[in-house]
Amino acid sequence: MTANRQNPLQKTLKIIGAVFLLIGVVDLGICVFAYQTNLNFLETAISAPGTVIEMNRSSTGSSSSYYPVVQFTTNQGEIIEFQSNVSSNPPSYQTGDEVAVLYPEDTPEKARIDSFSDLWLFVIIFAGVGGSFTIAGMGMLFYAFYSQKIRTQRQEKLKAEGKVLITQYTETEQNTNLRVNKRSPYRILSQWHNPVEDKIYIFKSDNIWFNPEEFARDRTLKVYVNPDNYDEYYMDIDFLPELQKQ
């Protein structure tokens, strides 16, 4: 019976990768929308001089940031005050600073400070976050879907072209370097003595998500190796039973 050992790592990576990719695509969509909105705003906005009349402090926990409040006069003589959406610490402005203002003629209360951060920081943040999540998600999905295929191709090549060693079972260990859902997989270890070099080689199986000790104990195990590089090998563990799907 072929040992079809489920890999919780691949399942977890598929889920996390899909979530990351979704978050990334949504953030990139918001970025594109914000970018286009900015372009439309800049095409029709009217410029006016403004003055910082106050720095509003906002506290979150032990940290604080400061939002500039700006006053300006429209072409129609209307006095408008607005608070920037961008804060900083230390403050980017001081009360009394002169700033350039851009505003829509029909809705001057939606004015912005004419600065790179006020116009483009939001776009850059979502581009960075969206790009990072998208790349990470695609990477996880690629690994989850194709790592097994690549591993299988490598194993088939070793079976077809490699040298067969008959090795002796030595022990079963847990691979504590890998942990998924509070579980670590097992690996079968075997050894082979090269009489020409008088050297002992230790081989390890792929990860197995159940304890295979009772099936592997006292067995001889086939290991396919690259005759030019014994570090490139594959242990045949097809004798193990199939893990029942949960």
VENQUI-V603948 format. One record per helix or strand. SS is the DSSP state (alpha for helix, beta for strand). FROM is the first residue (numbers start at 1). TO is the last residue. If there is no record, write none. Layout:
ss=(SS:SS)
from=(FROM:FROM)
to=(TO:TO)
//
This chain:
ss=(alpha:beta:beta:beta:beta:alpha:beta:alpha:beta:beta:beta:beta:beta:beta:alpha:beta:beta)
from=(8:46:63:79:98:108:112:116:163:180:183:186:199:208:213:220:229)
to=(44:60:73:88:103:110:113:161:174:180:183:194:204:208:216:226:235)
//
